Amino acid sequence: MLLCETPKLSRRALLTAGGALYAWAHIPSFARAADARDPRLVVMILRGALDGLSALAPIGDPDYAALHGELALQWAGAHPALALNSFFGLNPAMPNFARLYGAKQAIAVHACATNYRERSHFDGQDVLESGMPGPGQVQSGWLNRAIAALPKGERVAERGGLAVGATPPLVLRGAAPILGWAPSGLTAPTDDLTARLMDLYSHRDPALAAALRAGIDADHMATKNGMDGIKPGGDIALAMRKAAEGAARLISADDGPRVAALAFDGWDTHVNEGGATGRLAQLLGGLDGAIAAFETEMGPRWKDTVIVAATEFGRTVHINGTTGTDHGTGTVAFLAGGALNGGRVIADWPGLKTADLYENRDLKPTTDLRAVLKGLLADQFGLSADALGRTVFPDTLGVKPMNGLLAA
């Protein structure tokens, strides 16, 4: 039996997890684009390593079906793939993404990866979320540093980033303050208890009092937007959709944040992965539902919104003895949103012959995920290549932002 790493929570993370709402006292200014847009960016971290070959299948590759065995998608059969073009077929669990793709509001980037080339979940997620050349170098994330690097302009939004979950994902931690919201089944504190806590902390710990006040403000915003009834559940697809609905209501509000980060666990499919149906399809259906929830709840803000869903690395091209896949390298990233120049699969396809595989086992990465992320940050928020290459993703001036991701 293969055992994967279980990340250990720090004392700070455990303390943060103690409440459903968490926030920092001061919310940074957030520069809007120079035009009339009011852009939003959502980052979804898919933790566990996504099998890109069963999420977006290269059915047109002559070596694909034999390599991926019973997990391989097909054009025909009981659960046919959704054709994005004559080469790539989307997992049938993602009809909303296929619809957005047809409306030119979705892009898939295949054979992509960060610069990380080992196969440790913990280290791979660290590199993905920190944006650093290697793991364990900082306790801040590239999305937080992007917020901090934004230039001040005349039209500046009042709120910065929203972290969804019991603890803020690393990608959104750092010096730039953020607002946090976590769906919770806990009974809300009474107004009397809240007032007593505020009075206590204002005398003993002003910084904590300010953070508590920001959390209370987040709670009021959530309640105002109809989110007080959202509870976590055992249905992972439902939980993903509910988290997306809540986040969308917050970031679409005029006084809400403009950036959000969500993290979804469970993508480590060593055993009984399933292809067009099964565990992976359930996860992909949850992701598809989350994207659709953002589209619905963002309302008119959808036209200026971009969502990017990324994972720490891919999985092997061969299936293993437990009808799953092991840790790999290249994979797929999904982009959706009304601001995209969509209807495209971006892929410098490396091929699946043995000589073309990375270390004879994985899909070889040919596109740097950081180039995609840089391109989105540059086009959505006007960040310069210098700021992106030195501050947001340090030591990456040689990784050029991908152009043309957004509609003109």
Secondary structure as UniProt FT lines:
FT   HELIX           11..16
FT   TURN            17..18
FT   STRAND          21..23
FT   STRAND          30..31
FT   STRAND          40..46
FT   TURN            47..48
FT   HELIX           52..55
FT   STRAND          56..57
FT   TURN            59..60
FT   TURN            62..63
FT   HELIX           64..68
FT   HELIX           69..71
FT   STRAND          82..83
FT   STRAND          89..90
FT   TURN            92..93
FT   HELIX           95..102
FT   TURN            103..104
FT   STRAND          106..113
FT   HELIX           121..130
FT   TURN            135..136
FT   HELIX           142..149
FT   STRAND          156..157
FT   STRAND          161..164
FT   HELIX           170..172
FT   STRAND          178..181
FT   HELIX           191..204
FT   HELIX           206..224
FT   TURN            225..226
FT   TURN            228..229
FT   HELIX           236..252
FT   TURN            254..255
FT   STRAND          259..264
FT   HELIX           279..298
FT   HELIX           299..304
FT   STRAND          305..311
FT   STRAND          315..316
FT   TURN            321..322
FT   STRAND          331..336
FT   TURN            338..339
FT   STRAND          344..346
FT   HELIX           354..356
FT   TURN            359..361
FT   STRAND          367..368
FT   HELIX           369..381
FT   HELIX           385..387
FT   HELIX           388..392
FT   TURN            394..395
FT   TURN            397..398
//
